[in-house]
Amino acid sequence: MVVSNGKSLSLRVPPQAVEAERAVLGCILIDPNAISSVVQILNTDSFYDSVNKIIFENMLFMFDQSKEIDNISLIEQLKKTKKIDVVGGAFFVTGLSNDAPTASNVEYYAKIVKDKAILRTIINSSITMSELAYESSLSSIEILDKTEQELFSLSQDAKKGSFISIEPLLHEVLDNWSTRKKGGVLGIPSGFIYLDELLSGFQKSDLIICAGRPSMGKTAFALNLARNIGVDYGYKVGVFSLEMANKQLTERFITSEAMIDSHLVRTGN
């Protein structure tokens, strides 16, 4: 049994916010359009309370079927799925609207629910990793890889965004335009003048693909970019290669910087 601060973890109540869950459901009943924002943040597993989860599942079904969501239609849907008594009857459903002061706060309530769900997932993942470590059925490297994968997946889910209003984006873009100088490089310079004229430097979130036949100089070009950005412009650069070892990459950096024929270095001449 895992014990922390003298208390058994099995006796602790997992992180949850049942009131916020009901507020989310109430907001949807007040304003059916609110579910469009909620589905960007929550799924059925985000709900801790089983009753709230059942109600949200039925709301999602109605949303997918393009059905109007209100007290009457939701009660009828729960009757069809024979869940109306499980959730506490029609009286409980109609009372959900009272748990939401205003539908305009639905995203705030949804983020509270999401945060508690992430904390529960962290706890469950840590327990799973502990069991794997105690069982020793996998190597330490395999357990670390599995842990990294789960944490990365959890991190991506936590960072998942919702719809963003275009108004603040318009102000940001216009402000950026006002600070631009004619002929200037807006992003990170590559060190290749013509390329910088075409791209105006490397921009945030850009994916740049350099394609070509084998032995056409793709790796050399990429290393030159890394060298220029890191040495000439002072940015930190990470290089990942699936075909060359770190020592080979370092050797190519040195020979390129020193303007030495790399073939002569490899052959000892």
Disulfide bonds with the S-S distance in Angstrom:
none
